[in-house]
Amino acid sequence: MRTLIFALLIALIAAPASAQDWGHYDNSRYGYSVEIPPEYLGQGESGNDDGQEFQRVRGAQRLTIWGGLLGTVNEAFEAEVKWRMAQEEAGAWHVTYQATTPEWASFSAIKGFRILYQRMIMLCDRQSFAAFSLEYSVRDSAAMDPVVDKLVGSLRGAC
């Protein structure tokens, strides 16, 4: 019983510490937000204020976050997702996983020893989307699974 109480105390103390390590990014132009993993350094807002790139030097990881208007390239969200996947494939990425709904889409691709995971969500105005792509080494894939899960869960529109 003491072991269980001790383990519970450790979990309660450790949980807030790990949650504090994550940062937060809000985009006022498109009205979306996402949590930023620890040790990822922002490279500055993009010139058109649609998002930002974050780099993690250790592990050579890159997180790119952006928003966009539907109708610029494609009228429908699903068409935008297909276009994005085609763009990655044109860049020699091999799509290995995809899931698409009218509200969100995710896909994963591999190129050499690199993995790309991309998530897109329809925003509240139904005329724009928010997205992130995370690129990392295949050797880091097991460690990156919880990072991807938290990013996916935290990408939200401000409705």
N, C-alpha and C positions, 0 to 999 in steps of 0.2 A: 504494500500500500504506500509506504514512504517513497519507493522508487517511482510509482505512478505520479504522486504529488510533485516530486522533484522534477520529473520529466515535463509535467504540465507547466511548472514554474519557468523552466528553461525555455519552453516554447513560447510562453507569454512574453518573456523578456526579449527573446530573439526576434519575434515577429515584427514589433515596431521598428527595430533597428534595420531590418532588411527592407521594410517599406519606405523608410526614410532615405535609403540610398537612391531610389528612383526619383528622377526629376519630372517636370511637367512642361509640355509645350502647348500653347494656345495659339491658334491662328485666327486673327480678327477678320481678315478678308473673307474667308469662307465659313467661319464659325465652326471650327472643329478643334478637338484637343486629343492629345495622346500622352501617355507616360513615356519617359525617356530612361533607358537603363543606366545603371551606374557606370561611370568612367567613359561615357560617350560625350564628347565635346562638340558643342554647336559650332558650325562654321559660318554663322551669320545668316540672317534672313535673306531669301532670294531677292533679286532685283525687282520682281513684280509682286512681292509679298505673298506668294502662294504657299511657301513652306521653307524648309531648312534641311540642311544635311548635317548629320552628326557622325563623328568618327571615333572609333575606339582603336587607339594605336596598338595596344597589346591585343593580338589576335587578328589584326588587320580586318576589322569589321566596319561596315558602312551602313548607316541607317538614313534613308532619304524619305522625307515626309513632304507631301504636297497636296494641294487641292486643284480642282479644275472645273471648268464649265462643260456641261454636256451641250452638244450642238456645235462646239468648236471643231471637233473632228467627227464625232458621232452623235446622233440624236438620242439614242437609247443607251442606258447604262450597260446592258449586256453587250451591245456593239462596241462600246468603249473598252470593256474588259477584253473582248476578242482581239481588238486592235492592239491593246497593250501586250497581250501574249504574243501576237504576231511580231511586234517590234522586238521583243526579247529573243524570239526564235531567229529573227533576221540578224541578231547580234551573236549568233552561235550558241545561244542557251537552248537546252533541250528540256521542254516542259515535262515534268514527271508526275505532277498532281495538279488537279484543278477542281474547284467547286464554285458554282455560280448560282445565285438566286437573284430575284429582282431588287433585293436590298443590299446585298454584299457579294463579294467574290474573293477567292483566294487562289493563288497558284504558286507552285514551287518549280524551280528549274535548276539544272546543273550544267556547269561548263568547266571541264577539266576537274580541278580539285576545289571548285567554288560552288556554293549553293546560293540561290536567290529565292527569297520568299516574299511574295507581294500580296497585300490585302487592300481591298478597295471597298468603300461603303458609299451608298447613296446618302446625300445630305437632305435635311428637312425640306428645303425648297423644291426638291425633286428636279432641280435643274443643274445641280453641281454634285461633285463627289470629293471625298478625301481618300488619301491612299498613303501607304508606306511600303517601301521595299527595304529589305534587310539582306545584305550580302555578307557571307562568312565562309570560312574554310570547312571542308567536309570533315576534317578531324575534330572540329568543334561542334558537330551537329547534335550530339547528345546533350551537351551543356547548353546549347542554344534553344532546345525545345521549350523549356519554361519561359525563356525570354520572349520567344515568338508568341506563346500562349498569352502572356501578360500584355504584350503589344496589341494583339488581336482584341483582347477584352477591353482594352482602354481606349481604342480609337472610336471616338464618338462625335456626333454632330451636336451642336447646341440648339436643341429644339425648345 
